[in-house]
Amino acid sequence: MFGWNSFDLKIGNIEKKIHKSARAGKKMHFALIDPDMRKLSTEQISQRCKKLGEWGTDAVLVGGSTHFRRNDVDATIEAIRSACSIPIVLYPSKPGALSEKADGILFMSLLNSRDPWWISEAQTKAAAWVKNSGLEVMPMAYLIVSPGMTVGRVGKAKLIKHKEISRAVGYAIAAQLFGFRIVYLEAGSGASKPVPVEMVRAVKNSLDVPLIVGGGIRDAQTARERLEAGADIIVTGTAIENDIQKHEAVVRAIKGF
Ligand code: 1GP
């Protein structure tokens, strides 16, 4: 049995900062690090996070769609922790790949999946562990937009096409009415086209909770356009993996917006 006293129902510090920044119009940058050690070694992860810490990145998300080794998640978190003091947030793909070494978890539902596993069943498997983990829990609705990439395929998403703006808005409003406190519009890691500006604007105008936008954002201009349209947080991953030095301009553009 769970006692109510053992679980903090209040919003935690990471999420408080997200809401406060969004209310103040201050933009945030989240870096995605894939715990797949075939992509980056722990040394490479540390080296990248040291730079991100200097540039003002607000959180490091740890997650990926294809690789699920708990040991790799732990090692990734340790490598980040040793290099910077940026909060570390799980961006989970599977109940077995969770680690209490992180600071928080995006407890997310892929609302436009065709498969109940990604909407509520995986979360149900992990729920007791998450509740007892001590992690800060941030309930988040995850919406996958075309092209969706690996996460769209693995998550069996009924992709939101670029012209389906009212469908995106419907999902976002439903998410807020369900009680999700953050909405994430995701084009998929490595997407050739990011979430369109018109969709970001329409979704933001319909929402009262912070909006995250990610997938295919590789340059400062693309990031700026989405921030102007109302994104509160920009997530980048592939560009950090590929060439961290080139990425400084993107992080600075977001933080200096
Ligand atoms: C993926 O939105 C994130 O979940 C990051 O995408 O790798 O294309 O930056 P990129």
Boltz pocket constraint, residues with backbone or C-beta under 6 A from the ligand:
constraints:
  - pocket:
      binder: B
      contacts: [[A, 32], [A, 186], [A, 187], [A, 188], [A, 189], [A, 190], [A, 191], [A, 213], [A, 214], [A, 215], [A, 216], [A, 217], [A, 235], [A, 236], [A, 237], [A, 238], [A, 239]]
      max_distance: 6.0
